[in-house]
Amino acid sequence: MARYFLEVAYKGTAYSGFQSQENARTIQEEIEIAFKTLQRDSVSMTGSSRTDAGVHARQNFFHFDYDQSLHEQFVYKMNAILPADIVISGVKEVA
């Protein structure tokens, strides 16, 4: 199984923080939904740090383990699916 780092940037005004929460819209939730839409498979992502509600980030990271190949245009397609206030800057296989 491969491990990937996902670099993200976001404007957090419309979100209840970085990490998934019940009954709240979060950055992690939006990215996991976009991943499932693109890859047609679920994955659990782990954030490198957290931000509170309304906080923006120019650079933050997730890592996730995945045993299939990513779409060849993963970054482009994820950005097309995600809301305009969340951007995937890059993805890199690290292990």
TORLODREN-254509 format. One record per atom (N, C-alpha, C, CB): residue number from 1; residue in three letters; atom name; x, y, z. Coordinates in pm, 1 decimal, padded with zeros to 6 digits, always signed. Glycine has a CB too. Example, Ala and Ser with C-alpha at 12.3 -4.5 7.8 and 13.67 -1.06 7.14 Angstrom:
BEGIN
1; ala; N; +01319.0; -00569.0; +00780.0
1; ala; CA; +01230.0; -00450.0; +00780.0
1; ala; C; +01320.0; -00330.0; +00780.0
1; ala; CB; +01130.8; -00447.3; +00904.6
2; ser; N; +01285.0; -00225.0; +00708.0
2; ser; CA; +01367.0; -00106.0; +00714.0
2; ser; C; +01290.0; +00003.0; +00787.0
2; ser; CB; +01408.4; -00059.8; +00572.5
// end
This chain:
BEGIN
1; met; N; +00085.0; -00117.8; +00000.0
1; met; CA; +00000.0; +00000.0; +00000.0
1; met; C; +00089.5; +00124.0; +00000.0
1; met; CB; -00096.7; -00000.2; +00122.9
2; ala; N; +00055.7; +00219.0; -00084.8
2; ala; CA; +00134.5; +00341.9; -00095.9
2; ala; C; +00080.3; +00448.6; -00000.5
2; ala; CB; +00133.3; +00394.4; -00241.6
3; arg; N; +00171.2; +00532.5; +00046.6
3; arg; CA; +00132.2; +00648.8; +00126.4
3; arg; C; +00156.3; +00773.5; +00042.1
3; arg; CB; +00212.4; +00655.3; +00262.0
4; tyr; N; +00060.1; +00865.7; +00048.2
4; tyr; CA; +00066.4; +00989.6; -00028.3
4; tyr; C; +00057.7; +01109.5; +00064.5
4; tyr; CB; -00045.9; +00994.7; -00132.7
5; phe; N; +00130.4; +01215.3; +00029.2
5; phe; CA; +00113.2; +01346.5; +00092.0
5; phe; C; +00032.1; +01431.5; -00004.4
5; phe; CB; +00252.1; +01414.4; +00126.2
6; leu; N; -00065.3; +01501.8; +00049.9
6; leu; CA; -00151.8; +01589.0; -00027.9
6; leu; C; -00134.8; +01730.8; +00025.0
6; leu; CB; -00301.2; +01543.0; -00020.7
7; glu; N; -00087.1; +01821.5; -00059.9
7; glu; CA; -00068.1; +01961.3; -00021.4
7; glu; C; -00193.1; +02040.1; -00058.3
7; glu; CB; +00058.1; +02022.1; -00090.1
8; val; N; -00245.5; +02114.7; +00039.1
8; val; CA; -00369.7; +02189.2; +00017.8
8; val; C; -00355.3; +02333.9; +00064.0
8; val; CB; -00486.1; +02121.5; +00091.6
9; ala; N; -00439.3; +02419.6; +00008.4
9; ala; CA; -00454.2; +02558.4; +00053.4
9; ala; C; -00603.8; +02585.6; +00056.7
9; ala; CB; -00377.4; +02661.3; -00041.5
10; tyr; N; -00645.9; +02673.2; +00146.7
10; tyr; CA; -00789.6; +02698.6; +00156.1
10; tyr; C; -00819.8; +02830.6; +00223.4
10; tyr; CB; -00857.7; +02587.0; +00231.1
11; lys; N; -00935.9; +02881.7; +00188.7
11; lys; CA; -00995.3; +02996.8; +00256.4
11; lys; C; -01103.3; +02937.5; +00346.7
11; lys; CB; -01054.6; +03105.6; +00153.1
12; gly; N; -01085.6; +02946.5; +00475.7
12; gly; CA; -01169.1; +02873.8; +00570.1
12; gly; C; -01296.1; +02941.8; +00616.0
12; gly; CB; -01091.1; +02843.1; +00685.7
13; thr; N; -01331.0; +03054.3; +00557.4
13; thr; CA; -01447.3; +03131.4; +00601.9
13; thr; C; -01574.4; +03047.3; +00613.1
13; thr; CB; -01471.6; +03246.2; +00506.9
14; ala; N; -01599.6; +02962.0; +00517.1
14; ala; CA; -01725.4; +02885.8; +00511.4
14; ala; C; -01719.4; +02751.8; +00584.6
14; ala; CB; -01763.2; +02861.6; +00367.7
15; tyr; N; -01609.7; +02726.7; +00657.9
15; tyr; CA; -01589.5; +02594.0; +00716.5
15; tyr; C; -01577.6; +02599.8; +00868.4
15; tyr; CB; -01464.9; +02529.2; +00657.7
16; ser; N; -01612.4; +02488.0; +00929.9
16; ser; CA; -01606.2; +02475.8; +01076.3
16; ser; C; -01472.8; +02419.7; +01122.5
16; ser; CB; -01719.4; +02387.0; +01127.1
17; gly; N; -01369.9; +02442.1; +01044.9
17; gly; CA; -01236.1; +02396.3; +01080.5
17; gly; C; -01180.7; +02299.6; +00977.7
17; gly; CB; -01237.5; +02330.8; +01217.0
18; phe; N; -01065.5; +02246.6; +01009.3
18; phe; CA; -00990.2; +02159.4; +00919.1
18; phe; C; -01034.8; +02014.2; +00930.1
18; phe; CB; -00841.5; +02169.9; +00948.3
19; gln; N; -01040.9; +01963.6; +01052.5
19; gln; CA; -01066.4; +01822.0; +01078.3
19; gln; C; -01215.7; +01789.4; +01075.1
19; gln; CB; -01007.7; +01782.2; +01213.1
20; ser; N; -01248.3; +01669.3; +01026.8
20; ser; CA; -01388.1; +01625.0; +01020.3
20; ser; C; -01456.9; +01634.6; +01155.5
20; ser; CB; -01395.7; +01481.9; +00969.2
21; gln; N; -01582.1; +01678.0; +01152.6
21; gln; CA; -01666.6; +01687.5; +01271.5
21; gln; C; -01807.7; +01646.5; +01231.0
21; gln; CB; -01664.6; +01832.7; +01332.9
22; glu; N; -01881.4; +01591.4; +01325.8
22; glu; CA; -02020.7; +01558.4; +01297.7
22; glu; C; -02101.2; +01686.4; +01278.2
22; glu; CB; -02081.0; +01473.0; +01411.6
23; asn; N; -02190.3; +01682.9; +01182.3
23; asn; CA; -02283.4; +01793.9; +01156.8
23; asn; C; -02215.0; +01927.7; +01130.1
23; asn; CB; -02375.9; +01809.3; +01273.6
24; ala; N; -02097.5; +01924.4; +01068.3
24; ala; CA; -02027.1; +02048.6; +01037.3
24; ala; C; -01951.4; +02031.2; +00905.7
24; ala; CB; -01929.5; +02088.2; +01152.7
25; arg; N; -01946.4; +02135.6; +00826.7
25; arg; CA; -01873.4; +02135.1; +00700.0
25; arg; C; -01726.9; +02167.1; +00729.0
25; arg; CB; -01934.6; +02238.1; +00598.2
26; thr; N; -01636.5; +02077.8; +00689.0
26; thr; CA; -01494.2; +02097.2; +00716.7
26; thr; C; -01411.5; +02077.9; +00589.4
26; thr; CB; -01446.8; +01999.8; +00826.7
27; ile; N; -01287.7; +02123.1; +00595.8
27; ile; CA; -01194.4; +02107.1; +00484.2
27; ile; C; -01172.4; +01958.4; +00456.3
27; ile; CB; -01059.2; +02177.4; +00514.7
28; gln; N; -01144.3; +01880.8; +00560.2
28; gln; CA; -01119.1; +01737.6; +00543.6
28; gln; C; -01238.5; +01667.3; +00478.5
28; gln; CB; -01087.8; +01673.2; +00679.2
29; glu; N; -01356.9; +01698.0; +00523.8
29; glu; CA; -01477.3; +01635.5; +00468.4
29; glu; C; -01491.1; +01665.5; +00319.2
29; glu; CB; -01602.3; +01684.0; +00543.8
30; glu; N; -01470.3; +01790.3; +00280.4
30; glu; CA; -01482.3; +01827.8; +00138.6
30; glu; C; -01379.4; +01754.5; +00052.8
30; glu; CB; -01465.3; +01979.8; +00121.9
31; ile; N; -01256.8; +01741.1; +00103.6
31; ile; CA; -01152.0; +01673.1; +00027.5
31; ile; C; -01181.3; +01523.8; +00017.4
31; ile; CB; -01014.3; +01696.1; +00092.5
32; glu; N; -01227.5; +01462.1; +00125.1
32; glu; CA; -01260.6; +01319.6; +00120.9
32; glu; C; -01378.9; +01292.3; +00027.8
32; glu; CB; -01292.1; +01268.5; +00261.9
33; ile; N; -01476.4; +01381.7; +00023.6
33; ile; CA; -01589.8; +01366.8; -00068.8
33; ile; C; -01541.3; +01378.2; -00213.8
33; ile; CB; -01699.1; +01474.1; -00039.7
34; ala; N; -01454.1; +01474.9; -00241.1
34; ala; CA; -01399.8; +01491.3; -00376.7
34; ala; C; -01318.8; +01368.5; -00417.3
34; ala; CB; -01311.9; +01618.2; -00385.1
35; phe; N; -01239.8; +01315.1; -00324.1
35; phe; CA; -01160.9; +01194.8; -00350.9
35; phe; C; -01253.3; +01079.1; -00389.3
35; phe; CB; -01075.0; +01156.8; -00227.4
36; lys; N; -01358.7; +01060.2; -00310.7
36; lys; CA; -01453.3; +00951.1; -00337.4
36; lys; C; -01521.7; +00969.6; -00473.0
36; lys; CB; -01559.1; +00943.2; -00225.6
37; thr; N; -01553.2; +01092.4; -00508.8
37; thr; CA; -01614.9; +01121.3; -00638.2
37; thr; C; -01519.8; +01086.3; -00752.6
37; thr; CB; -01655.7; +01269.4; -00646.5
38; leu; N; -01394.0; +01125.3; -00739.7
38; leu; CA; -01295.8; +01102.2; -00845.5
38; leu; C; -01252.6; +00956.4; -00853.5
38; leu; CB; -01174.4; +01190.1; -00823.7
39; gln; N; -01213.1; +00900.1; -00741.8
39; gln; CA; -01155.0; +00765.7; -00740.3
39; gln; C; -01260.2; +00655.4; -00727.9
39; gln; CB; -01056.3; +00754.1; -00626.4
40; arg; N; -01382.5; +00693.9; -00693.9
40; arg; CA; -01489.6; +00596.4; -00668.3
40; arg; C; -01450.0; +00498.4; -00559.2
40; arg; CB; -01524.4; +00520.0; -00796.5
41; asp; N; -01386.1; +00553.1; -00457.2
41; asp; CA; -01338.4; +00474.6; -00344.0
41; asp; C; -01318.1; +00569.3; -00226.5
41; asp; CB; -01205.9; +00398.1; -00378.9
42; ser; N; -01340.9; +00520.5; -00107.7
42; ser; CA; -01322.6; +00603.2; +00012.0
42; ser; C; -01181.0; +00589.6; +00065.1
42; ser; CB; -01423.9; +00564.4; +00121.1
43; val; N; -01136.4; +00694.4; +00130.2
43; val; CA; -01006.4; +00692.4; +00195.4
43; val; C; -01016.2; +00778.8; +00320.5
43; val; CB; -00892.7; +00742.9; +00099.5
44; ser; N; -00941.9; +00741.6; +00422.2
44; ser; CA; -00936.5; +00820.9; +00544.6
44; ser; C; -00807.3; +00902.0; +00542.4
44; ser; CB; -00944.4; +00729.9; +00672.5
45; met; N; -00819.2; +01032.1; +00551.0
45; met; CA; -00702.3; +01120.0; +00546.8
45; met; C; -00668.6; +01168.6; +00686.8
45; met; CB; -00727.0; +01239.8; +00453.0
46; thr; N; -00540.1; +01189.7; +00709.0
46; thr; CA; -00491.4; +01241.0; +00836.5
46; thr; C; -00423.8; +01374.4; +00811.5
46; thr; CB; -00393.8; +01140.7; +00904.9
47; gly; N; -00469.1; +01478.1; +00880.3
47; gly; CA; -00410.7; +01610.8; +00864.7
47; gly; C; -00283.6; +01626.4; +00945.4
47; gly; CB; -00510.2; +01716.8; +00905.2
48; ser; N; -00192.4; +01708.2; +00895.3
48; ser; CA; -00066.7; +01732.9; +00966.4
48; ser; C; -00085.6; +01830.5; +01081.6
48; ser; CB; +00038.9; +01786.3; +00870.3
49; ser; N; -00188.6; +01911.6; +01072.5
49; ser; CA; -00222.3; +02006.0; +01179.6
49; ser; C; -00368.2; +02043.3; +01161.3
49; ser; CB; -00129.1; +02134.1; +01177.2
50; arg; N; -00420.5; +02122.2; +01252.2
50; arg; CA; -00561.3; +02160.5; +01243.3
50; arg; C; -00573.9; +02311.7; +01247.3
50; arg; CB; -00643.1; +02096.6; +01357.3
51; thr; N; -00679.6; +02360.0; +01185.5
51; thr; CA; -00712.9; +02501.7; +01198.4
51; thr; C; -00856.7; +02512.0; +01248.2
51; thr; CB; -00694.5; +02577.8; +01062.1
52; asp; N; -00886.0; +02620.7; +01314.3
52; asp; CA; -01019.2; +02643.7; +01369.2
52; asp; C; -01113.8; +02696.0; +01261.6
52; asp; CB; -01012.6; +02742.4; +01486.4
53; ala; N; -01238.1; +02711.6; +01299.4
53; ala; CA; -01339.9; +02764.4; +01208.5
53; ala; C; -01297.8; +02900.9; +01154.9
53; ala; CB; -01476.3; +02774.8; +01279.8
54; gly; N; -01314.9; +02919.6; +01024.1
54; gly; CA; -01288.0; +03048.1; +00961.8
54; gly; C; -01142.9; +03079.2; +00931.8
54; gly; CB; -01340.0; +03152.3; +01046.4
55; val; N; -01050.8; +02990.2; +00967.6
55; val; CA; -00907.5; +03015.6; +00948.6
55; val; C; -00864.9; +02970.1; +00809.0
55; val; CB; -00823.5; +02942.6; +01057.7
56; his; N; -00777.6; +03049.1; +00746.6
56; his; CA; -00726.5; +03019.4; +00613.0
56; his; C; -00587.4; +02956.4; +00623.9
56; his; CB; -00721.8; +03148.2; +00526.0
57; ala; N; -00545.8; +02888.4; +00515.3
57; ala; CA; -00410.5; +02831.7; +00510.6
57; ala; C; -00357.6; +02839.6; +00368.2
57; ala; CB; -00409.5; +02684.4; +00561.1
58; arg; N; -00235.7; +02888.5; +00355.1
58; arg; CA; -00168.8; +02888.0; +00224.6
58; arg; C; -00109.4; +02751.0; +00196.0
58; arg; CB; -00058.8; +02995.9; +00219.1
59; gln; N; -00076.3; +02678.4; +00304.4
59; gln; CA; -00017.3; +02546.0; +00287.7
59; gln; C; -00050.0; +02460.6; +00409.5
59; gln; CB; +00136.2; +02555.7; +00266.8
60; asn; N; -00107.2; +02345.2; +00384.8
60; asn; CA; -00132.1; +02246.2; +00488.5
60; asn; C; -00125.6; +02110.6; +00420.0
60; asn; CB; -00271.2; +02269.4; +00561.1
61; phe; N; -00116.0; +02004.6; +00498.5
61; phe; CA; -00095.8; +01872.4; +00439.5
61; phe; C; -00186.9; +01767.2; +00501.0
61; phe; CB; +00048.5; +01830.0; +00455.4
62; phe; N; -00221.5; +01670.7; +00419.5
62; phe; CA; -00283.2; +01545.8; +00462.7
62; phe; C; -00190.7; +01433.6; +00419.3
62; phe; CB; -00428.0; +01527.8; +00403.1
63; his; N; -00200.7; +01320.7; +00485.8
63; his; CA; -00145.2; +01198.8; +00427.8
63; his; C; -00255.0; +01094.2; +00427.4
63; his; CB; -00019.2; +01148.9; +00507.0
64; phe; N; -00242.9; +01002.2; +00333.5
64; phe; CA; -00337.7; +00891.3; +00325.6
64; phe; C; -00269.6; +00771.4; +00261.5
64; phe; CB; -00464.2; +00931.6; +00245.6
65; asp; N; -00318.4; +00654.1; +00297.2
65; asp; CA; -00269.6; +00528.8; +00240.3
65; asp; C; -00372.8; +00480.1; +00139.6
65; asp; CB; -00243.4; +00421.1; +00351.6
66; tyr; N; -00322.7; +00433.6; +00025.0
66; tyr; CA; -00414.1; +00392.5; -00081.2
66; tyr; C; -00349.0; +00281.9; -00162.6
66; tyr; CB; -00452.2; +00512.6; -00172.0
67; asp; N; -00423.7; +00174.8; -00187.2
67; asp; CA; -00366.0; +00058.2; -00254.5
67; asp; C; -00396.6; +00050.8; -00404.4
67; asp; CB; -00415.6; -00066.5; -00188.4
68; gln; N; -00454.2; +00155.0; -00460.0
68; gln; CA; -00478.5; +00159.7; -00604.2
68; gln; C; -00407.1; +00281.6; -00662.0
68; gln; CB; -00631.8; +00164.5; -00635.7
69; ser; N; -00399.8; +00288.9; -00795.6
69; ser; CA; -00334.9; +00406.6; -00853.5
69; ser; C; -00430.3; +00524.9; -00855.6
69; ser; CB; -00285.1; +00376.5; -00995.4
70; leu; N; -00370.8; +00641.2; -00840.6
70; leu; CA; -00448.5; +00764.8; -00847.5
70; leu; C; -00474.8; +00799.8; -00994.0
70; leu; CB; -00374.3; +00881.4; -00775.4
71; his; N; -00583.0; +00870.3; -01016.8
71; his; CA; -00616.5; +00918.0; -01151.5
71; his; C; -00496.4; +00993.2; -01207.5
71; his; CB; -00743.9; +01009.6; -01149.7
72; glu; N; -00468.2; +00975.6; -01335.9
72; glu; CA; -00348.7; +01037.8; -01395.4
72; glu; C; -00351.7; +01190.4; -01390.2
72; glu; CB; -00333.9; +00993.1; -01539.2
73; gln; N; -00468.6; +01249.2; -01380.6
73; gln; CA; -00481.1; +01394.9; -01366.1
73; gln; C; -00541.6; +01427.4; -01229.1
73; gln; CB; -00569.0; +01455.1; -01481.0
74; phe; N; -00491.8; +01361.8; -01127.1
74; phe; CA; -00550.0; +01369.1; -00993.2
74; phe; C; -00566.9; +01512.8; -00944.3
74; phe; CB; -00463.9; +01292.2; -00895.6
75; val; N; -00461.4; +01592.0; -00946.9
75; val; CA; -00467.6; +01728.7; -00893.5
75; val; C; -00567.9; +01812.4; -00972.7
75; val; CB; -00327.8; +01795.2; -00897.2
76; tyr; N; -00559.8; +01807.9; -01103.8
76; tyr; CA; -00650.9; +01884.6; -01189.5
76; tyr; C; -00796.1; +01845.7; -01163.8
76; tyr; CB; -00616.3; +01863.0; -01337.6
77; lys; N; -00822.8; +01716.4; -01160.7
77; lys; CA; -00960.3; +01667.6; -01142.9
77; lys; C; -01013.2; +01698.7; -01003.3
77; lys; CB; -00966.7; +01516.7; -01168.3
78; met; N; -00929.1; +01682.0; -00901.2
78; met; CA; -00972.6; +01714.7; -00764.7
78; met; C; -01010.3; +01862.2; -00755.7
78; met; CB; -00861.3; +01681.3; -00661.8
79; asn; N; -00929.5; +01948.5; -00813.7
79; asn; CA; -00959.2; +02092.0; -00810.2
79; asn; C; -01087.3; +02125.8; -00886.0
79; asn; CB; -00842.7; +02171.0; -00868.7
80; ala; N; -01118.6; +02049.1; -00989.3
80; ala; CA; -01243.3; +02070.7; -01063.0
80; ala; C; -01364.9; +02030.5; -00978.9
80; ala; CB; -01241.6; +01991.4; -01194.7
81; ile; N; -01348.5; +01932.9; -00891.1
81; ile; CA; -01458.0; +01883.3; -00807.1
81; ile; C; -01474.6; +01968.1; -00681.0
81; ile; CB; -01433.3; +01737.1; -00768.6
82; leu; N; -01364.7; +02008.9; -00621.7
82; leu; CA; -01368.4; +02082.3; -00494.4
82; leu; C; -01431.3; +02220.6; -00509.1
82; leu; CB; -01227.7; +02096.1; -00438.0
83; pro; N; -01486.5; +02273.2; -00399.6
83; pro; CA; -01531.8; +02412.8; -00401.0
83; pro; C; -01413.0; +02504.8; -00432.0
83; pro; CB; -01597.3; +02451.5; -00264.0
84; ala; N; -01440.2; +02621.6; -00486.0
84; ala; CA; -01334.9; +02714.2; -00528.9
84; ala; C; -01245.9; +02762.7; -00414.8
84; ala; CB; -01396.9; +02832.8; -00596.8
85; asp; N; -01291.4; +02751.4; -00290.3
85; asp; CA; -01210.9; +02799.8; -00177.7
85; asp; C; -01119.1; +02693.6; -00117.4
85; asp; CB; -01301.4; +02852.8; -00070.7
86; ile; N; -01108.5; +02577.5; -00183.6
86; ile; CA; -01012.6; +02472.8; -00145.0
86; ile; C; -00935.1; +02434.3; -00269.8
86; ile; CB; -01084.8; +02346.8; -00081.2
87; val; N; -00801.8; +02432.3; -00259.3
87; val; CA; -00716.9; +02400.9; -00373.7
87; val; C; -00616.8; +02292.9; -00335.5
87; val; CB; -00643.6; +02527.2; -00424.2
88; ile; N; -00604.5; +02192.5; -00421.5
88; ile; CA; -00499.1; +02092.4; -00407.4
88; ile; C; -00378.4; +02146.6; -00483.4
88; ile; CB; -00544.4; +01949.6; -00462.0
89; ser; N; -00266.3; +02164.5; -00413.2
89; ser; CA; -00145.0; +02217.3; -00475.9
89; ser; C; -00057.1; +02106.9; -00531.7
89; ser; CB; -00066.2; +02299.8; -00376.2
90; gly; N; -00067.6; +01987.5; -00473.6
90; gly; CA; +00014.1; +01877.2; -00521.5
90; gly; C; -00013.2; +01749.8; -00444.3
90; gly; CB; +00160.6; +01912.5; -00512.2
91; val; N; +00028.5; +01639.1; -00504.0
91; val; CA; +00021.4; +01508.5; -00437.9
91; val; C; +00151.4; +01436.5; -00468.8
91; val; CB; -00104.2; +01424.4; -00485.7
92; lys; N; +00204.5; +01366.3; -00368.8
92; lys; CA; +00332.3; +01298.5; -00387.3
92; lys; C; +00329.8; +01166.0; -00314.0
92; lys; CB; +00449.4; +01386.0; -00337.8
93; glu; N; +00371.2; +01060.7; -00383.0
93; glu; CA; +00385.5; +00930.9; -00317.3
93; glu; C; +00513.3; +00934.8; -00234.2
93; glu; CB; +00388.9; +00813.1; -00421.7
94; val; N; +00502.7; +00899.1; -00107.0
94; val; CA; +00617.9; +00909.6; -00016.9
94; val; C; +00661.1; +00775.5; +00041.0
94; val; CB; +00585.9; +01004.2; +00095.6
95; ala; N; +00581.2; +00673.8; +00029.5
95; ala; CA; +00620.8; +00541.7; +00080.3
95; ala; C; +00542.4; +00434.6; +00008.5
95; ala; CB; +00598.7; +00531.2; +00233.1
// end
